[in-house]
Amino acid sequence: MTADALPRRPGKPWTVRVALWSARHRWPVFGLWFVLTIGIFVVSLGMGGIRAVAATGGLAGSDTEAARGLQAMNSGTSASSAPAGETLTVVITSTTAKATDPAFKSTVGTIVERLGAASATVAGVAGPALSKVIDPYAAPATAGLLAPDGAGVIVDARILGSSTERETRAKAIAATISTAQADFPAFAIHAVSNTLTNDQIGSVVNADLDGSLRISLPATFIILVLAFGAVVAAFVPLFLAISALLAAFGLLGIYSELFSPVSPYATQLVVLIGLAVAVDYSLFMVTRFRSERRAGRAKLAAIETASATAGRAVFFSGLAVMISLAGLFLLPDEIFHSMALGTIAVIMAAIAGSLTFVPATLAILGDGVSRLGVPFLSRSRGEGRGFWASLAQRVMSRPWISAIGASILLLALASPVLHMQLGESDLTTFPESVDGVQAVEALQAHWPQGTLLTLEVVVTNAQDGATKAAIAGLAPKLAAIPGLSGSAQVGASPDGSAASVSVEMSGSMNNPANWQIVRDVRGQVVPALFGSLPASHVYVTGDAAESLDNTKIYTDGMLRVFLFVLTLSFLLLMVVFHSIVIPTKAILLNLLSTGAAYGAVVLVFQDGWFGSLLGVRPTDAIQNWIPIFIFTVLFGLSMDYEVFILSRVKEFVDHGADTRSAVARGLTVTAGTVTSAAAIMVVVFAVFMTLRLVIIRELGLGLAVAVFVDATVIRCVLLPATMRLLGEWNWYLPPFLRWLPRIRVEVEPVAPGAGDPA
């Protein structure tokens, strides 16, 4: 009987049946996989590609006090009232000339004239790109457009129109600024506005995405060659990863066009998670297939065994990752949801490819998957011997010392979490190559009071007499608060229903002192002035208030997400291993690796450790959603190793081995695959430390440290040490839970003798 004629036996899990069907219909499945994944991507491009929101915007659809204040000030905005718009700030400085010098004034005059003359065609009609271009020398001194140190000036203007119209006008403005920079090289000319700067950041995101793939794909290929010892085998995971990424990009693009724009970081996260996961999943499959072929199994039998063991482990692991990421939907943030959707999409594509594309490819290649072997790497190296076996035995011979020592090490690494400061990333955390960032830095250098950071109090029912009187009393109350300065600026909404009082705020938007000012104004100043006016609603807004409110959304929701992920992880492991000890211990160990990841992020990005070595400028706050995202991704990814290793350990126990022998055997037979898989993940995540976006670098470092710790200290030291200490208690399940169904991850029985002591 040939391998292709292998009979179908009833009772196989559906994952195995899908894999066998794909193997038998190898060429159609192989072709359809690329038609489907590339087709989804092409369709999304035809619809307009991935539509992203501004990188520096707040939470989409949020209902915070800061957001409600902005909404109140925009009330009445329509075609018949004041047009929508945004401020353009052009900063002109010089290291050699003073703002009072004739040459400086002449240069500024020329730039003002060019900005006023800049034109753009919107909806087929040509017109000025800017309105209200203010000459700093013609403005009153109280406007603050001249730098106190005399080294620079500010040219303010307005970009009018809807977001689409502002995008068109921003292109003309960018060209005007670029020409001025080239014509006046003796002056530093930089511009910042929401649209202009977000376009620049978008270009950085896309360039970084291309750069990350140029580095991570070759690095992953090299590790795969080292792991497999064969070039052909190394290509299979790469093909799956690239096709899964295309499918995820396509799905994200379609979602963004049909429903709502997505986070500008969503594509980066798809690459970050998708490349690591897709390569790991196919690595497990290909490794098991080659092992079965070396053992003498026929091709389809080897595919069946690989899908029944590694394939099912991939399915359960991927399911765990998606369940963990689903916890992100508990947070009221549509943009955050888009990041979760993107990563779930690429994981789903990786699982589907592991069950269909990989079996079909292995059926096509057969033993050809081991072609182009690399000398000294392509030889068969026996499992369960050498370094890993020795390490496992040494750890379990001194379990108390190993467990206590490793725990102290991880707790020490996690200790910086105690002073972690969360917040919103401001423009200064973006690359200095962004012109808007240089504009903000120039403002901070020459206008020490911080002309871009303000605290704004918005009051509704502004036409009421008593409310007007209370608004008039706001300015002196705010001026008396340390940290607030400048003359109060009074504004009104387009329909006149709301008024605002704005003052300058020193420091940064994430400064704890500024957050306290926001709390004091909300809790003391506002009640004192408006407490007796129930018809008037008062909102304290501004960048610091927005950062405080948005961060509170994540800190308040963190407990819900943690409980969701921990509960589902516990239930999944309890059902799989029929034990309450295994899931409890797994959760504790994963919390240790999560804490270590958090500590590393704080040490590098907040405290500045190794900053010069890694090219990192310390920030005053870690991006507020980074801890939750690291937690959910890590808990999902850690299930890869947890399920992969412990399912083998449990299998040996079920076949009569004692716990110590089963742990040693399980660790050693999976060590090579786990090491290769972890190395790939660490490299892919570490590559993102070479990019320019601080948010992505924080995430890359956190996940790289977490996976490294998980695959080394946790799996190689704490796991065997704690299992040795607990002994047969590892498999304890209370009598009242013994009705739980048995879900075996690996349905392939252990080979005869596998349960013998290692």
N, C-alpha and C positions, 0 to 999 in steps of 0.2 A: 504494500500500500504506500503510495507516495505521500509526501508531506501535504500537498495540496488537497489530497483526498481524505484528510483526517476527518473521521466521523464527528458529527455534532452530538454531544452528550447533553441530555436534558438537565435542568437544574443549575446551569451556570448563571452567575450574576449578570445583570444586564450590561454592566461595563465590559465584561469579558465578551459577551455576545456581540457588542458593537465593535470591539477591537477585531474579533475574528471575522466579522462580516467585512470590515474595512480591509483586512489582509487578503481575503478571498477576492475582493473587487478592487484590487490595489490601484490599477491605473485610472479607472474612473474617479475613485476617491482622491487620489493624488492630484489629478487635474482639477476636480471640482473644488478642492480646498483652496487652491490659488485663485480660481475664478471667483469664489465667494469672498475671500478676504480682500483681494485686490479690487473686486467689483464694488464692495461696500465703500472702500476708500475713494474710488473714482466717482461713485454716486455723490459722496459728501463734497468732493471738489466741485462737481457740477452744481451743487446747491449753494456753493459759496464758501466751502471750507469751514474751519472752526471759527466761530464768532465768539470773541472773548470780551470780557468787561475790562475796565481800566484797572491797571495793576495797583494804583494808589487809591482806589475808591473804597468806600466803606462796605458794610455788609448789605447785600441785596435784600430788599424787602424787610429790613429790620424794623423793630418797633421800639427802639431805645429812645430815651429822652432827647439825646443829641439829634437823632434822625427826625423825630417829630418837630423839633425846632426848625430844622432846615425845611421841612415840608410846610410849616406854617409861614415861613418867609417866602416860599414860592407860591403861596396861595394866590389865585387870581391870574396866574400866568397863562395867557392864551394869545391867540392871534390878534385879539382886540385890545390887549393890554401890553405891558412892557415885555419885550422879547426876552427869551432865555439867552443866557450868555455866560461868559467866564472872564476872569481877569488875566491879562498877559503882563508879566513883569519882566522887563528887560534891564539887566544890571550891567552898567558900564563902569569899569574901574581901570586904574593905571598904577603901576609901581613907580613911575618916574614923574608923572604930571599930576597937578592938583586940579580939582574940579573947577577952580576959579581961573585957571589959565585960559587964555584965548584959544589955544589949539584944542584944548579939551572941550570948550564950549562949542567951537566950530564943528568938531566931530559929532558931538551929541546932537547939534542942530541938523546935521546931514542925516543922521540915523532917524531922528524924529520925522524928518521930511520923507524919507524912504518908507518908513512904516505907514505914514498917512497915505502915501501913494500906492501902497501894495494893493493889488486887485485880485479877485478870484471870481470865477464863473460858477454860480450856484443856480441850479435848475434852469440852465440856459441863459441866465442873465448875469452880465458882468457888473461887478460893483466892488466897493472897497472891502478889503479883508478885515479891516479894523475900524473901530469907532472910538471916539473920545481918547485919542492919543495925546497924552499930557506931557508937555515940555517941562522938565523939572525946574528950569530956570524961570519959567513963567508962573509956576505954582507957588502958593504961600509957603512960608517956612514951616508952618505947622503941619503941612502935608508929609514932612519927613522924607522927601525924595532926594535930599542931599545928604551924603554920608557925614556923620559927625566928625570923622577924621579927615575929611576933605579929599578922600581918595577915590570917590565914586559917586554916581548918581543912579537914580531909578527912573525909567520911562514906563509909565503905566498906560495900559490901553484895554479895550474890551473886544472880545471876539464874540459876535452875536450869532444867533441862529440856533436851530436844533442841533443835536449831537452829530447828525450826518452832515449838516451844513458847516458846522465848526471843523469837522474833519477836513472838508475841502478847503476852507479858508486857512487852516493850520499849515497845509502844504505850501501855500503861497507865502505865509509868514516865515516858515522854516527856510525857504529859499532866500528871502530878504535878509534874515539874520545871518545865514551862511555867507552871503555876498559881503555883508558888512564886516564879518570876521576876517575875510580874505583881504578886503580893501584897507582895513585899519589894524594891521598886525601889532601895533604898539599898544593897543588897548585890549583888555579882556572884556569881550561882549558875550553875555550869556542870557538866555531867555527861559522862563518857566511858566507853564500854564498846564492845566489838567490834560487837555487834548494833546498839546505839543509834546509834553513830557511822557505821557503814556504811549504815544506813538514811538518815541525813542526807546522806551523800556521794552515795548513789544519787539522791536528790532533786535534788542539784546537777547530777549528770551528765545527768539527763533535762531539767532546765531549760536547761542549756547546749546540749543537742542541739537543743531548740526554738529557742533564741536563735541558734545558728549558722545554722540554715536560714532564719530570718527575715532575716539579714544577707546570707548568701552567695547565696541564690536571686535576690533583686533585683539584687545587684551583678553576678552572672553574666549576668542578662538584659540589663543595660545594656551590658556588654562585647559580648555577642552582637549587639545592635542596632548598635553601632558597627562590629563586624566585618562584618556582612551588609548594613548600611544598610537593612534591612527588618524590620518587627516580626514578620510571620508566620514568616519564616525563623528568627528568634530563639526562637520557641516550640518548634520541633521538637526541638532538643537538650535543652531543659528538660523536655519531656514524657518523653523517653527517660531522662533522669537520674532523675526522680522515680519512674518506674515501675521502673527498675532498683534503686533504693534500697528500694522496697517489697518487691520480690522477694528481695533480699538479707536484709532484716530478717526476712522470713518464713522463709527457709531457716535463718537463724541461730536463730530461735525454735524451729523444729521440731527442729533438732539439739540445742539445749539441753534440750528436754523429753524427747527420746528417748534421748540419750546422756549428756551431762554438762553442767553449768552452764558458762557462757562468761565471759570477762573483762568486767568492767563498762565497759571502754573499747572493747569491740568495736563497739558501735553508733556511737561517735564516729569510729572509724577507717573504718567503712563509709561514713559521710557524707564524711569527709575525702578518701578516695581515690575513692570511687564517683562523687561529684558531678563532680570534676575530670576523671576518665577518661571517663565517659559523655558529658559535654558535648564533650570534645575529639574523641572518636571520631565523633560525629554531625556535629561541625563540619567535619571532613575530608570526610565524605560529601556534605553539603549544599553545601559550597563547590565541590567538583568537579562536582556535578550542575549548579549554576547556571552554572559556566564552560562546560560542554558545551552547555547550552541557548543561551547567548549566541553560541557558535560555530556554531549552526544545527542541532545534532543533534536528532532526534526524541526524544520523552519517554523511551520505553523504551531507546532507544539511549544516551541520556545516563545513564540509571540503570545500564545495562550497563557503560559506560565508568567511571562513578564506583565501581561495585563491583569492577571489574577493576583499578582503580588504588588509590584511597583506601581502598576496602573491604578489599582484600587487605593493604594496609599496616596497617590497623586490626587485622586478624586476626593478623598476625605480631607486631605490637606488643603486643597483648593477651596473646598466647601467651607472649611474652618476660616480661611482668609477672607472669603466673601462675607461670611457671617459676622466676622469681626468688623469689617469695613461697613457693614450695614448699620452698625451702632452709630456711625457718623450722622445718619439721618435723624437721630434723636435731637440734633442741634438745629435751631431755627435759622439756618443760613443756606440759602439756595446756591450760592457760589461754592460753599463748602460741599454741598451735595454733589455738585458737578465734579469735584475732585474725586469723591467717592465713586461716582458713576464711572469715571474714566478708568480708575484702577480696577473696579469690579469687572468692567468690560474686558480689559486685557487679560485678567485672570481667567475669566470664563472662556475666552478664546484659547488660552493656553491649555486649559483642561480639555476642551473639545478637540484641539489638535493632538493632544496626547492620546486620546481615545480613538482617533480616526487617522489623522495624517501620519503620525509616527508608526503605527502598525502597518499602514499601507506602504510607507517608505521602507520599513524593515523587510516587508515581504518582497519588495522589488529588489532591494540590495542583497538580501540574504547574507552570506558570509562576506560579500563585497563591502559590507560596512566596516570591515577591519582592514581594508586595502590601504596602501600607502602608509604602512607602519613606520614608525620612527624608531631607529636603532636604539636599543637599550630601554625603550619605553614600551614597545609592542609585545614584549614577552608576557606570558601569563604569570601573574604574581599571586600566590595563594592567599586566600582570605583567612583571617583569624590567626595570623602569626605575626611575629616581629614586634615592632615598637608598640602598637596599640594594645596587643595582648599583655605585654609587660607593664605598660602604664596602668591598665585596668586592674591587674593583679596587685600592683604596688599600692594603688589608691585604696583598694578594698582590704588590703592587709593592715592599713592604718586609717580606718574610716573616720575616727573622731578628729584626728589631726588634719586630715584632708578637708573634711567638711567645715571645721571651724576656721582653718586658715583661708580657704576660698571665700567663705562668707565675710570674714573681716576685710579681705581685699576688695570685694564688691561693694560692701557698705562704705568703705573709705572713698571709693571712686564715686559713689552716689551722694556723698555728703554735701557737695556744692549745691544740690537741689534745695537745701535749706534757705539759700539766699537767691534763688531764681526769681528774676523780675520778668513778668510777661507784659507784652504790649503790642502796639501796632508798628510795623516797619515804616519809617518815614523815608523821605527821599534820600537822606544822607546814607541810608544803608544800601542804596543801589550803586552800581559802578560809577566811578568818577568820569568815565567816558561819556556818560549821559549829560548833555548840555544843561538840562534842568537841575541836575545835582550840583554842577559847578555854580549855577546861579544861586542856589540856596546857600552853598558854602560861602560865596562872596557876600551874601546878605548877612550871614552869621559873623563873618570876619569884620565887616565895616559898619554894621548896624547892630551893636551889642544888645539892644533891647529886644531884638527878635521881631522884625516887622511882618513876618509871615505867620507867626503863631499868635492867635488871639483867643480871648474868651468872649463869647457872645451870649447875651441874655435876650431871648425872644419872648415877647408878650402879645397875646391875642386880645381882642376887644379893645384895640388901641384907641378907638375914637371916644371911648367913655371918659368923662371928665375925671373921675376918681382914678382911673387907670393912668391917664396922662400925668396926673400929679405924682403917682407912684413911680412912673418911668423917669420922671425928672429927678427923683431922689436916688435913682440907681447909680449915676455917675460918681457922686462923692462917696457912696458906700463902697463901690468897687475900687476907687482910687486909694482908699485907706487900707486895702489888703496888700501886704508885702508880696512881691512877685508880679503884681499888675501895675502897669504904667501907661503913660501916654494919654493924650486927650481922648475922651470918649467920643466914638463915632456913632451917630444915630442914623438908623436906616428904617425903611418901611417896605412892606410887601407890595407887590404890584397893585393889589386891590385895596391897599390901605388898611386891611383888617388887622395886621400885625405890625409891630414895631420892634426894632432891635437896638441894643446898646452894646457896643463892642469896644474892648480895651486890649492893649498889647499884653502879652504874657511872655516872661523870660524863660529861658531853659528849653527843654524839649517836650514833646507831646507825651512821652512816657515817664517823665520825671515824677516820682512819688509825691513831691511837694506840689506840683501842679495838679495832680489828681486830688490832693487834699483840698486845694483851693476850690476845685469844682464841687467837692462835697460840701465845703463850708458855705459856698454861695447858694447851693441848693437847699442846704439844711438850716441856714441861719438868715442870710440876707434876703432871699426870696420870701420866706414866710413872714419876716418882719415887715416887708413893704406891701406884699400882696395877699397876706393871709386873710384879710377881711374882704377880699374881692373875689368871691367864688365864680363870678362870670368870666374872669380872666384866667387864662392858662399861661403859665410861665415855664419856659424851657431853657436850660443852660446848655449851650452847645459850643462848638469849636473843636479844634483838632484834639486837644487834651481830653475834652469831655467825650468825644467820639472814641478815642483810644480806651478810655476808662470803661465806657459802656460796652464796647465790642469785646473787650477782654473779659468783662464780667459774664457775658453770654457763654464763653468757653469755660471759665472757671466754675460757673454755676452748673453747666451741663456735663462737666467732667465726671462727676459722681454717677450720673445716669449712664453715661457711655461705659465707664469702668464696670459697673454692676452688670450691664447687658452683656459685655464681652466675657467677663469672668464667669457669669452664670452659664452662658451657652457653652463656653469652653469646658467648664466642669461637667456639664451634662453629656457633652459629646464624648469626652474621655471616660466618663463613668460607664456609659453604655458600651463603648468599644472594649474597655479592659475589665469590666465588671469589678470595679474597685472604687472605693471612695478615697483611698490613700493616694493612689497614682495621680488623680486629677488635683487633689489638694496640694501635693508636693510640686506638681508641674506648675501650678499657679504661683506658688511661693518662689520657685526658681525663676520663673519668667518675670516676676516683679523685681527680683534682684538684677536681672540683666536690663530691664527697663530703667531702673534707677541708675545703673552704671551709664547707660546711654544719656540720660538726662544730665548727669554730672559732667560727662565729657563735653556736652554742648555748652553748659554754663561755663566751664573752665576755659574753653577756647573762645567762644563768641562774646561772653559777658565779662569774664575776668581777664581775657587777653593772653592766656597761656599759649605759648608756641605761635603767637600771632605773626611774628616776623618770618618764622619758618613756613607757615601755611598761607601767608599773605592775607591775614584776616585783620580787619580793623575792629576793635572792640565796640560793641553796641551797648546802649543803655537798657535794652530789653530784648528778650527772645520773642520771636513771633508767636502770638497768643495761641494759635492752633497747632503749633509744632508738637507739643507734648501729647495731645490727644491723637494726632495722626501717627506718631511714632508708636504709641501704645497699641493702637488697633492693628497696624501693619505688623508689628513685632509679634503680637500674640497670635496672629494668623500664621505668619511665616514660621514661628517656632514649632507649630504643629507639624510642619514638614519633618523635622528631626525627631520630634516627640513620637509621632505615629510611626515613622520609619524605623526607629530604633526599638521602641518598646513593643511594637507588634512582633518583631523578631524575638525579643526577650520572652514575651508572653507565649509565643509559639513553642519555644524550647521548654518553658515551664510546663505547658500543657502536655508535653511529650515526656515528662518525667524528670527533667533536670531540676536540681535545687536552684534557689534564687541566685546564689553567688556564681555558679557555673553558667546559668542562663544569661546573667548580666554580662559576664566576661565574654561569652560567645556572641551575644547580640551586639555588643559594642565593637568587637573586632571584625565581625563579618560585614558590618555596615560602615566601618571607619573610613574606608577609601572613598566611598560614594559621598558620605556626609562631608568629608574634608574637601573634596572637589566642589561640591555644591556650595558649601559655605565660602570657599575661596572665590568662587564666581560672584556670589552675592556681595561679598566684601569689596571686591574690585569694582563691580558696577556701582555700588553705593559710594565708594571712595572717589571714583571718577568725578562725581558731582561736587566734590570739594574743590575741583579745579575750575569750576565755572564761576561766573561773576555775580550771580544773584545770591545775596546773603541768605534768603529764606531757603532756597534749594540747597545751599551749602550746609545750613543747619540740619536740614532733614537728612542729607547724605551722610554727614558725620554721625548723627545719632543712630541711624540704621546700620551703618558700617560697624560701629562700636558694639551695638546690640547683637548683631549676628556673629561677630567675632567672639564676643564673650559667651554667647549662647553655644557656639560650636566648640569652644575650648574649655573654659572654666566650668560652665554648667554641665555640658554633656560628658566631658572627659574626667571631671573631678567630682563635682557635687552630685551628679546623677548616680554614678556607681557607689560613691561613699554613702549616700543616704539610703540607697536600696540595700546595701550591705548591712547598714545599721537596723533597718526595719525588717529585713528578712522576709519571712512568710506573711508578715503584716501588710506588705505591699499589696497583696491581693485580697485584702479584707473587704467584704461587702456585707452590710447588716442584713440579717434574715428578712426584714420587711421589704428589702429591695431586690431580693433574689428572683423576683418575677420578671425583672427587666429582660428584654430580648437580647440575645447574643448577636452582635454584629461584628463579624470577623473582617478585619481590614484585608488580611492576606488569606486567600482561600486555598492556596497551595500547601499541601501537607509538607512537613519537614522531611527531608531525606532521611533514610534509615541511618541511625547512629548520630544524627545531628543533636540529639538531646543529651549525648554523653558529655561528661565533664570536659571542659576545654583543657 
